[in-house]
Amino acid sequence: MIMAFLICWSRIYIGTHYVTDVIGGAITGVLGAVVVRLAYRENSRLDNLVTRIL
């Protein structure tokens, strides 16, 4: 968590990204994690499919 904060702060500081870019990326990452967490359950059909593939 600290490393992510330092990287996003450095990107804003050196002018590579705007603050809104960093906030948008963080929101996208959190929403993606929530969707995966809600969709993926242990011992579900998806879990069994992925386990067989790997």
Buried (B, 14 or more C-beta within 10 A) or exposed (E): EEEEEEEBEEBBEEEEBEEEEBEEEEEEEEEEEEEEEEEEEEEEEEEEEEEEEE
